[in-house]
Amino acid sequence: MIRIFGKLAIASSVAATLFLAGCSGDTSEKTTSVSGKDTNEKVTISFWDENAGPQRTPIWEELIKRFQKENPTITVEYVGLPKDSAKTKYDAAIAANDTPDVGSVQTSWLPEFALRDALLPLDKDFSTWDQKDKINKSAIDFNKEMVNDHKLYGIPYTQNLDILWVRPDWFAEKETKIPETWDEFFSAIKDQTDKSNNRYGYTIRGGAGGSLQLQRLMYAYSGEEQYIKAGKSTINSKEHIEFLKKYFAVYKEYTPKSDITNSYKEMIAGFDTGAVAMVQHNIGSFGEHSEALKPEQFQAIPLPKTADGKYVAEGGNTIAVSIFKDSKHPDAAWKFASFLNTKESQSYWNQKVGQIPTNSDVLTEDWVKNSPHIQTAFKVYDDPETILYKPPFYLPEYRSILDSVVDSGTQSVMSNKISVEEFLNEWAKTIEDAQTKYDEHFKK
């Protein structure tokens, strides 16, 4: 279990102003300690959830209720942000100096937010926290390594893994093999499609947020470990071109036509309502599936292995609790942030959502041992031959490239406006340009 836990985290137009901030902004005077005050003053802090919805919002509300019971002088105001627009809302709040006190922040956002001087370093408070040794050290180290000043801007409270969710009952009916290889994956898509019954073998996330999933599939197929080699991106490798030609060829014929605009909500709904037999997502959609389907109707399986038999996963696939620099109540914010990373809080959140806790005390609990989808994740991460590739999270433009260039480019390929080669070449060039700019400013 320890080996799984450590390896799991190791795997993990604002650009101009970001670079100016990174070069000219003096972050040395930031407060690096927020706790230590003993006050009975009643305060209100705000907390932003970056993936709000009917499944997750009640979980946060319960945790807030528990926190407020333990801390009657602190009121936490919950603000839920839809997953596909959360980054945009954070960006606007940072630009307007109107950020929350505490926020749930995706790991890939940390470098950009840090360069924009939006977050409060947590190093000193974390180092004196009596439960610091419970939090996965590799996850903490990863979050520090990826930002330019190597400070801790977020405590990861959950870890994830992209997998395939399949309908085992349908596979059994048609005697379709649960896919372990990419050939079996594409064969299963065709075999499971039954248009007479309005069933499709697969669904593609062509709308907002699809870039992240597409990238994880590509690297799982190619087995490439490096995202950038000597300044050149591996995005447009021949293996990735080969894969995407096969992948997009199933659109419309074996997937719903609506896939071209489907975001997370529509994609998951297609699986949960019985319209598709397979969907690529992560173990975090367990909650939705468990509410809509019977246990025997959904199963998590690893993404297929590479041609030479290796699993591939993306490193740094975590979500963190961060405190924003402009918080007027940093002490209360730290109390809440540390509370969310206790054994009890992490256990409650991760069990409900279906993801992997970073607090080692939770890993011994029965629900972890008895969760097939969690064990599937451990199977991948505990394999000594598993490849963990690291995206360039440190590039300030990284997520903007995925959200704008790649999401829109995916739709252009699906609508036959551009070729796979053109799509990947543009994607690779924007990454390379961002790397060049980064090197010019930070590696002088």
NUDRENTOR-891299 format. One record per residue (C-alpha): residue in three letters; y, z, x. Coordinates in pm, whole numbers, padded with zeros to 5 digits, always signed. Example, Ala and Ser with C-alpha at 12.3 -4.5 7.8 and 13.67 -1.06 7.14 Angstrom:
2
ALA-00450+00780+01230/SER-00106+00714+01367/
END
This chain:
444
MET+00000+00000+00000/ILE+00244+00082+00281/ARG+00190-00258+00439/ILE+00255-00431+00109/PHE+00569-00234+00050/GLY+00723-00308+00387/LYS+00645-00678+00394/LEU+00773-00726+00043/ALA+01134-00658+00131/ILE+01147-00828+00470/ALA+01067-01142+00276/SER+01409-01147+00119/SER+03579-02333-00428/VAL+03611-01960-00323/ALA+03471-02041+00019/ALA+03805-02092+00194/THR+03944-01760+00082/LEU+03616-01593+00169/PHE+03637-01713+00527/LEU+04000-01608+00553/ALA+03906-01266+00424/GLY+03617-01249+00666/CYS+03836-01338+00962/SER+04161-01163+00884/GLY+04058-00881+00653/ASP+04029-00546+00831/THR+03735-00368+00675/SER+03725-00092+00937/GLU+03937+00138+00722/LYS+03713+00120+00420/THR+03590+00455+00300/THR+03230+00488+00409/SER+03166+00818+00236/VAL+03225+00874-00132/SER+03043+01194-00203/GLY+03096+01556-00118/LYS+03359+01663-00368/ASP+03274+01943-00607/THR+03480+01898-00919/ASN+03445+01972-01286/GLU+03696+01705-01382/LYS+03574+01485-01665/VAL+03571+01119-01564/THR+03455+00787-01705/ILE+03298+00519-01491/SER+03186+00169-01583/PHE+02851+00012-01506/TRP+02783-00362-01524/ASP+02432-00494-01586/GLU+02384-00849-01448/ASN+02092-00932-01677/ALA+02168-00790-02019/GLY+01968-00862-02330/PRO+01760-00705-02604/GLN+01480-00622-02362/ARG+01675-00469-02074/THR+01991-00327-02229/PRO+01806-00041-02407/ILE+01648+00057-02073/TRP+01988+00102-01911/GLU+02118+00285-02215/GLU+01833+00534-02191/LEU+01893+00592-01820/ILE+02263+00642-01883/LYS+02179+00893-02154/ARG+01958+01085-01910/PHE+02225+01077-01641/GLN+02498+01203-01871/LYS+02275+01489-01983/GLU+02237+01596-01620/ASN+02605+01528-01546/PRO+02805+01627-01856/THR+03141+01570-01684/ILE+03066+01200-01622/THR+03068+00936-01894/VAL+02917+00598-01810/GLU+03039+00294-02001/TYR+02775+00020-02008/VAL+02881-00345-01994/GLY+02605-00603-02032/LEU+02648-00946-01875/PRO+02425-01241-01971/LYS+02211-01341-01674/ASP+02333-01699-01648/SER+02704-01609-01650/ALA+02697-01274-01470/LYS+02795-01410-01128/THR+03093-01593-01276/LYS+03212-01278-01449/TYR+03180-01075-01130/ASP+03376-01345-00943/ALA+03656-01332-01197/ALA+03667-00953-01189/ILE+03690-00949-00809/ALA+03970-01207-00812/ALA+04160-01000-01070/ASN+04096-00667-00894/ASP+03934-00548-01214/THR+03583-00464-01100/PRO+03348-00201-01243/ASP+03277+00125-01065/VAL+02906+00051-01030/GLY+02714-00271-01076/SER+02366-00415-01065/VAL+02404-00687-00802/GLN+02158-00953-00695/THR+02078-00942-00326/SER+02204-01295-00264/TRP+02551-01194-00387/LEU+02601-00912-00137/PRO+02726-01117+00161/GLU+02988-01296-00048/PHE+03106-00982-00226/ALA+03129-00799+00107/LEU+03337-01078+00262/ARG+03567-01062-00037/ASP+03618-00693+00041/ALA+03494-00599-00305/LEU+03224-00344-00225/LEU+03220+00004-00081/PRO+02991+00063+00218/LEU+02731+00324+00134/ASP+02597+00396+00484/LYS+02723+00752+00526/ASP+02629+00871+00180/PHE+02291+00705+00199/SER+02222+00863+00540/THR+02287+01213+00401/TRP+02105+01158+00071/ASP+01798+01379+00053/GLN+01586+01096-00091/LYS+01686+00821+00150/ASP+01344+00815+00315/LYS+01181+00732-00019/ILE+01358+00395-00042/ASN+01184+00106+00129/LYS+01338+00093+00478/SER+01266-00278+00515/ALA+01462-00348+00197/ILE+01753-00139+00320/ASP+01747-00309+00660/PHE+01735-00654+00499/ASN+02042-00580+00287/LYS+02232-00468+00598/GLU+02120-00757+00817/MET+02231-01023+00573/VAL+02599-00922+00559/ASN+02843-01006+00836/ASP+02938-00647+00929/HIS+02578-00516+00884/LYS+02681-00232+00654/LEU+02491-00116+00348/TYR+02653-00250+00031/GLY+02368-00209-00213/ILE+02064+00013-00261/PRO+01773-00201-00389/TYR+01612-00044-00693/THR+01362-00318-00774/GLN+01169-00598-00605/ASN+01036-00917-00751/LEU+00807-01214-00695/ASP+00799-01559-00847/ILE+00466-01636-01010/LEU+00317-01848-01288/TRP+00258-01704-01635/VAL-00032-01877-01807/ARG-00206-01864-02144/PRO-00563-01765-02039/ASP-00687-01803-02396/TRP-00578-02167-02406/PHE-00724-02232-02061/ALA-01055-02088-02177/GLU-01055-02301-02493/LYS-01018-02623-02292/GLU-01221-02496-01998/THR-00924-02562-01773/LYS-00939-02399-01432/ILE-00668-02142-01362/PRO-00478-02322-01084/GLU-00502-02202-00724/THR-00392-02526-00557/TRP-00107-02764-00632/ASP-00345-03040-00736/GLU-00500-02799-00987/PHE-00150-02701-01102/PHE-00051-03058-01188/SER-00392-03125-01340/ALA-00363-02817-01562/ILE-00020-02928-01687/LYS-00169-03253-01814/ASP-00489-03097-01945/GLN-00306-02831-02142/THR-00066-03072-02312/ASP-00157-03136-02676/LYS+00132-03304-02852/SER-00058-03322-03180/ASN-00031-02943-03190/ASN+00319-02938-03036/ARG+00184-02784-02720/TYR+00301-02872-02370/GLY+00136-02786-02042/TYR+00452-02664-01871/THR+00825-02608-01904/ILE+01094-02684-01643/ARG+01408-02475-01620/GLY+01661-02757-01604/GLY+01960-02550-01713/ALA+02154-02264-01559/GLY+01969-02068-01291/GLY+01698-02328-01244/SER+01794-02386-00880/LEU+01646-02057-00763/GLN+01312-02128-00924/LEU+01307-02487-00801/GLN+01373-02376-00444/ARG+01094-02119-00453/LEU+00849-02381-00579/MET+00949-02625-00306/TYR+00892-02380-00023/ALA+00571-02256-00182/TYR+00449-02616-00171/SER+00565-02702+00181/GLY+00496-02372+00357/GLU+00817-02417+00555/GLU+00929-02083+00701/GLN+01281-02177+00810/TYR+01559-02279+00575/ILE+01782-02405+00855/LYS+01664-02534+01194/ALA+01921-02603+01467/GLY+02191-02652+01206/LYS+01980-02882+00988/SER+01848-02774+00649/THR+01482-02817+00568/ILE+01569-02870+00200/ASN+01529-03247+00226/SER+01201-03243+00417/LYS+00941-03506+00336/GLU+00719-03237+00182/HIS+00994-03132-00057/ILE+01062-03493-00153/GLU+00691-03541-00217/PHE+00673-03229-00431/LEU+00977-03299-00647/LYS+00863-03651-00724/LYS+00541-03507-00863/TYR+00721-03219-01032/PHE+00990-03414-01217/ALA+00736-03679-01318/VAL+00589-03435-01571/TYR+00921-03400-01754/LYS+00911-03523-02117/GLU+00554-03647-02087/TYR+00401-03302-02043/THR+00703-03077-02102/PRO+00957-03040-02386/LYS+01251-03282-02377/SER+01483-02984-02415/ASP+01388-02866-02065/ILE+01682-03053-01916/THR+01923-02793-02057/ASN+01690-02496-02093/SER+01800-02178-01922/TYR+01600-01858-01883/LYS+01613-01760-02249/GLU+01488-02093-02384/MET+01226-02133-02113/ILE+01071-01792-02177/ALA+01093-01843-02553/GLY+00891-02163-02517/PHE+00608-01970-02357/ASP+00628-01667-02585/THR+00632-01872-02907/GLY+00328-02079-02812/ALA+00499-02406-02722/VAL+00391-02420-02356/ALA+00083-02314-02163/MET+00246-02234-01828/VAL+00585-02121-01709/GLN+00713-02043-01364/HIS+00925-01731-01349/ASN+00872-01390-01196/ILE+00692-01068-01280/GLY+01017-00940-01433/SER+00962-01130-01757/PHE+00661-00910-01828/GLY+00865-00713-02082/GLU+00941-01017-02296/HIS+00582-01142-02285/SER+00437-00803-02372/GLU+00656-00782-02681/ALA+00577-01134-02805/LEU+00212-01177-02707/LYS-00112-00982-02699/PRO-00239-00872-02356/GLU-00512-01134-02360/GLN-00258-01410-02426/PHE-00061-01396-02102/GLN-00157-01360-01739/ALA+00034-01359-01411/ILE-00109-01570-01130/PRO+00035-01647-00784/LEU+00214-01971-00716/PRO-00044-02214-00573/LYS-00119-02195-00203/THR-00006-02450+00053/ALA-00237-02727+00166/ASP-00360-02501+00447/GLY-00425-02212+00209/LYS-00123-01983+00244/TYR+00093-01806-00009/VAL+00470-01846+00030/ALA+00732-01608-00109/GLU+01107-01576-00078/GLY+01233-01286+00129/GLY+01493-01045-00003/ASN+01397-01087-00367/THR+01556-00760-00474/ILE+01835-00630-00696/ALA+02067-00355-00579/VAL+02300-00092-00715/SER+02644-00133-00560/ILE+02970+00060-00581/PHE+03289-00142-00595/LYS+03572-00061-00357/ASP+03839-00023-00624/SER+03649+00249-00811/LYS+03885+00533-00897/HIS+03590+00773-00913/PRO+03368+00694-00613/ASP+03205+01038-00615/ALA+03087+00999-00973/ALA+02986+00640-00893/TRP+02768+00760-00605/LYS+02605+01021-00824/PHE+02511+00751-01073/ALA+02397+00503-00806/SER+02173+00758-00639/PHE+02040+00875-00976/LEU+01926+00521-01056/ASN+01719+00521-00737/THR+01533+00846-00800/LYS+01161+00836-00866/GLU+01204+00902-01238/SER+01471+00637-01291/GLN+01303+00367-01087/SER+00970+00437-01252/TYR+01118+00409-01601/TRP+01314+00089-01531/ASN+01046-00095-01336/GLN+00764-00004-01572/LYS+00959-00130-01872/VAL+01069-00451-01700/GLY+00748-00507-01508/GLN+00885-00523-01153/ILE+00812-00342-00829/PRO+00994-00016-00747/THR+01146+00043-00403/ASN+01097+00420-00424/SER+00766+00494-00251/ASP+00689+00791-00478/VAL+00655+00553-00773/LEU+00387+00339-00607/THR+00127+00610-00656/GLU+00176+00626-01033/ASP-00097+00507-01267/TRP+00114+00240-01435/VAL+00157+00061-01101/LYS-00215+00076-01027/ASN-00304-00040-01379/SER-00057-00330-01409/PRO-00235-00662-01341/HIS+00091-00848-01277/ILE+00202-00588-01021/GLN-00136-00614-00853/THR-00092-00991-00844/ALA+00232-00940-00653/PHE+00060-00703-00413/LYS-00214-00960-00361/VAL+00045-01206-00235/TYR+00256-00968-00031/ASP-00042-00790+00122/ASP-00203-01110+00244/PRO-00151-01113+00623/GLU-00108-01491+00618/THR+00161-01493+00350/ILE+00474-01678+00463/LEU+00809-01520+00380/TYR+01096-01765+00411/LYS+01453-01637+00423/PRO+01728-01831+00247/PRO+02073-01820+00415/PHE+02207-01541+00194/TYR+02466-01475+00465/LEU+02647-01800+00385/PRO+02938-01717+00151/GLU+02885-02045-00033/TYR+02509-02012-00072/ARG+02493-01903-00435/SER+02782-02128-00535/ILE+02590-02425-00395/LEU+02283-02335-00596/ASP+02476-02268-00916/SER+02691-02581-00902/VAL+02547-02849-00677/VAL+02176-02780-00734/ASP+02174-02693-01104/SER+02376-03002-01194/GLY+02181-03215-00948/THR+01854-03111-01111/GLN+01978-03240-01444/SER+02092-03564-01282/VAL+01741-03622-01145/MET+01580-03537-01478/SER+01807-03787-01653/ASN+01732-04054-01388/LYS+02094-04073-01272/ILE+02005-04004-00910/SER+01686-04011-00705/VAL+01502-03713-00563/GLU+01607-03824-00215/GLU+01975-03840-00312/PHE+01952-03499-00476/LEU+01791-03328-00178/ASN+02015-03500+00076/GLU+02326-03377-00104/TRP+02181-03028-00132/ALA+02093-03023+00238/LYS+02436-03152+00340/THR+02625-02886+00147/ILE+02409-02617+00310/GLU+02465-02768+00654/ASP+02839-02791+00598/ALA+02845-02426+00491/GLN+02647-02330+00803/THR+02891-02520+01027/LYS+03186-02348+00866/TYR+03017-02011+00901/ASP+02944-02071+01270/GLU+03303-02175+01335/HIS+03443-01856+01184/PHE+03185-01593+01281/LYS+03023-01712+01600/LYS+03323-01778+01819/
END
